[in-house]
Amino acid sequence: MNYLTSLLQDLPLYLLSLPVLLLAFSIHESAHGYVAYRLGDPTARSLGRLTLNPVKHIDPIGFICMMIFHVGWAKPVPINTRYFKNPKRDMALTGAAGPLSNLALALIHLIILRITMFFVTPAFRAEAGETLFGMVNSAIAGGPYKASLNFTVMSIVIYLLYLGIIMNISLAIFNLIPIPPFDGSRIFYAVLPQKLYWGVMKYERIIMIVMLVLFATGFLSGPLSWLLSKIAQGLFFLTGLDSGDAGGVLNTMIIYIQQLLTLAFA
């Protein structure tokens, strides 16, 4: 019952983040297919996978796992290495395309967020202070705080941009792990001597099972979360979104939306 309650409380957050997540997955898989196509492999293009239409990239089981267990996957783009002139190198380039596309998308979200905060900060500075004070008092009283409609709508926009940064960085880090089945393994394979390469490939399926078990048990969540937080903190520091009026308004809006989403099914 506790898990079901937690799932219901998190459900609004995951429903709100769904468009951001689907875009991130679509960009990631399309990038794999496009680079493979440019390197001579027409497989993804012929199957209609060079598209941002999320329906083409959704894996039903991976999607369900994402919504329930918060760890999931998209449908991998098929790659036929027989079309590559240099299979190891071209596979590494194809593998790197996905995580790099997510990093680029995270930076785009960050730039849009920084520009948006130039206008949002002076417009909502006073109400952000009132909202923060109201949330503290509401937490003591045991009920949610509801700000004005304008503040709420703008907070949702800001929160979606924030999610775009965090989720895309997470996907990039996750997929750069140099172990099968992640994209980082394709990059790692490219620098392995041929003898070691075939030795690792021989046990690839076993390695995949071990990695999935480690993720399912949460063994790797701590190090990955730490790395994500450090990268995100660095980006927000460089853009001035970690302090001052902009940082204060941004944090208040994020906390406010998280409060509304958490209490939606409380």
C-alpha positions in Angstrom: 0.0 0.0 0.0 2.9 2.4 0.8 4.3 1.8 -2.7 0.9 2.4 -4.3 0.5 5.6 -2.4 4.0 6.7 -3.4 3.2 5.8 -7.1 0.0 7.8 -7.0 1.8 10.8 -5.5 4.5 10.7 -8.1 2.1 10.2 -11.0 1.2 13.9 -11.6 5.0 14.7 -11.8 5.6 11.9 -14.4 2.5 12.9 -16.4 3.8 16.5 -16.5 7.3 15.4 -17.5 6.0 13.0 -20.2 6.3 15.5 -23.1 9.9 16.3 -22.1 10.8 12.7 -21.7 9.3 11.7 -25.1 11.1 14.5 -26.8 14.4 13.5 -25.2 13.9 9.8 -26.3 12.9 10.8 -29.8 15.9 13.1 -30.2 18.2 10.4 -28.8 17.1 7.6 -31.1 16.8 9.8 -34.2 20.4 11.0 -33.7 21.5 7.4 -33.7 19.7 6.7 -36.9 20.7 9.9 -38.6 24.5 9.4 -37.9 24.2 5.8 -39.1 22.5 7.0 -42.2 25.2 9.5 -42.9 27.8 6.7 -42.4 26.1 4.6 -45.0 23.4 2.5 -43.1 19.9 3.2 -44.5 18.2 0.8 -42.1 16.7 3.4 -39.7 15.7 5.7 -42.5 13.9 2.9 -44.4 12.0 2.0 -41.2 10.8 5.6 -40.6 12.9 6.0 -37.5 14.5 9.3 -38.5 11.6 11.2 -37.0 10.6 13.1 -33.8 7.3 11.3 -33.7 7.5 9.5 -30.3 5.2 6.7 -31.4 8.0 5.4 -33.6 10.4 5.2 -30.7 8.2 4.0 -27.8 9.0 0.6 -26.4 5.8 -0.5 -24.5 7.6 -2.4 -21.7 10.2 0.3 -21.4 7.5 3.0 -21.2 5.6 1.1 -18.5 8.8 0.6 -16.5 9.5 4.3 -16.8 6.1 5.3 -15.4 6.1 2.7 -12.6 9.8 2.1 -11.6 11.2 5.5 -13.0 13.7 3.6 -15.1 12.9 2.8 -18.7 14.1 2.8 -22.3 13.0 3.6 -25.8 12.9 1.2 -28.8 16.5 0.9 -30.0 17.2 2.1 -33.6 18.3 -0.9 -35.7 21.9 -0.6 -37.0 23.4 -2.8 -39.7 27.2 -2.6 -39.4 27.6 -4.3 -42.8 27.0 -0.9 -44.4 29.8 0.8 -42.4 33.3 1.2 -44.0 34.9 1.1 -40.6 32.5 -0.9 -38.3 34.2 -0.2 -35.0 34.7 3.5 -35.6 31.3 4.1 -37.2 29.5 2.2 -34.5 31.3 4.3 -31.9 30.2 7.5 -33.7 26.6 6.2 -34.0 26.6 5.3 -30.3 27.9 8.7 -29.2 25.3 10.5 -31.3 22.5 9.7 -28.8 24.1 11.0 -25.6 25.5 14.0 -27.4 22.1 14.9 -28.8 20.7 14.9 -25.2 23.5 17.1 -24.0 22.8 19.5 -26.8 19.0 19.5 -26.0 19.8 20.1 -22.3 21.9 23.2 -23.3 19.0 24.5 -25.5 16.6 24.2 -22.5 19.2 25.9 -20.3 19.6 28.8 -22.8 15.8 29.2 -23.1 15.4 29.1 -19.3 18.1 31.7 -18.8 16.5 34.1 -21.3 13.0 33.4 -19.8 14.3 34.2 -16.3 15.4 37.7 -17.5 11.7 38.5 -17.9 10.2 36.3 -15.2 12.5 37.5 -12.3 11.4 41.2 -12.2 7.8 40.3 -13.0 7.3 37.7 -10.3 10.0 38.6 -7.7 7.4 39.9 -5.1 4.9 37.1 -5.7 7.7 34.5 -5.4 8.5 35.8 -1.9 4.8 35.7 -1.0 4.5 32.2 -2.4 7.5 30.9 -0.5 6.1 32.4 2.8 2.7 30.9 2.0 4.1 27.4 1.3 5.9 27.5 4.7 2.8 28.4 6.5 0.7 25.9 4.5 3.2 23.1 5.4 2.7 23.9 9.0 -1.0 24.0 8.6 -1.0 20.8 6.6 -2.5 22.0 3.3 -1.3 23.1 -0.1 -0.6 26.8 -1.0 -2.2 28.1 -4.2 -0.6 31.1 -5.9 -2.2 33.3 -8.6 -3.0 31.7 -12.0 -0.3 33.7 -13.8 2.3 32.6 -11.3 1.2 29.0 -11.5 1.2 28.9 -15.4 4.6 30.5 -15.6 5.9 28.2 -12.9 4.8 25.2 -15.0 6.7 26.6 -18.0 9.8 27.2 -15.9 9.5 23.7 -14.4 9.2 22.0 -17.8 12.4 23.8 -19.0 14.1 22.7 -15.8 13.0 19.1 -16.4 14.3 19.4 -19.9 17.8 20.1 -18.5 17.8 17.5 -15.8 16.2 14.7 -17.8 18.5 15.1 -20.8 21.6 15.3 -18.7 20.4 12.2 -16.9 19.9 10.3 -20.2 23.3 11.4 -21.5 25.1 10.2 -18.3 23.1 7.0 -18.2 23.9 6.1 -21.8 27.6 7.0 -21.6 28.3 4.2 -19.1 30.9 2.2 -21.0 29.2 -1.2 -20.4 26.6 -3.0 -22.5 23.8 -2.3 -23.3 24.5 1.4 -23.0 25.8 3.6 -25.8 29.1 4.2 -24.0 30.0 0.6 -24.6 30.1 1.2 -28.4 32.6 4.1 -27.8 34.6 1.9 -25.4 34.7 -1.0 -27.9 36.3 1.3 -30.5 39.4 1.7 -28.5 39.8 -1.9 -27.4 42.3 -4.1 -29.2 40.6 -6.6 -31.5 41.4 -9.6 -29.2 39.8 -7.9 -26.1 36.9 -6.6 -28.2 35.8 -10.1 -29.2 36.4 -11.3 -25.6 34.1 -8.7 -24.2 31.5 -9.3 -27.0 31.4 -13.0 -26.0 30.1 -12.1 -22.5 28.0 -9.1 -23.6 24.6 -10.7 -22.7 25.8 -11.7 -19.2 27.2 -8.2 -18.6 23.8 -6.7 -19.7 21.9 -8.9 -17.2 24.3 -7.9 -14.4 24.0 -4.2 -15.2 20.2 -4.4 -15.2 20.2 -6.1 -11.8 22.5 -3.4 -10.4 20.1 -0.7 -11.6 17.1 -2.6 -10.4 18.6 -2.9 -6.9 19.6 0.8 -6.8 23.3 0.0 -6.5 24.3 2.6 -9.2 21.7 5.2 -8.4 23.8 7.0 -5.8 26.9 7.6 -8.0 24.8 8.6 -11.0 22.7 11.0 -9.0 25.8 12.6 -7.5 27.3 13.1 -11.0 24.0 14.5 -12.3 23.8 17.0 -9.4 27.4 18.2 -9.9 26.9 18.8 -13.6 23.6 20.5 -13.1 25.0 22.7 -10.3 27.9 23.7 -12.6 25.6 24.7 -15.4 23.3 26.7 -13.2 26.3 28.4 -11.6 27.7 29.4 -15.0 24.4 30.9 -16.1 23.8 32.7 -12.8 20.7 30.6 -12.0 22.0 29.3 -8.7 21.9 32.5 -6.7 20.5 36.0 -6.5 17.0 37.1 -7.5 16.9 34.8 -10.5 18.0 31.8 -8.5 15.5 32.6 -5.7 12.5 33.0 -8.1 13.5 29.9 -10.0 13.8 27.7 -6.9 10.5 29.0 -5.5 8.7 28.2 -8.8 10.2 24.7 -8.9 9.4 24.0 -5.3 5.9 25.4 -5.8 5.1 23.1 -8.7 6.6 20.1 -6.9 4.3 20.8 -4.0 1.2 21.0 -6.1 2.1 17.8 -7.9 3.0 15.9 -4.8 -0.2 16.9 -3.0 -2.5 16.3 -6.1 -3.1 12.6 -5.0 -2.2 13.0 -1.3 
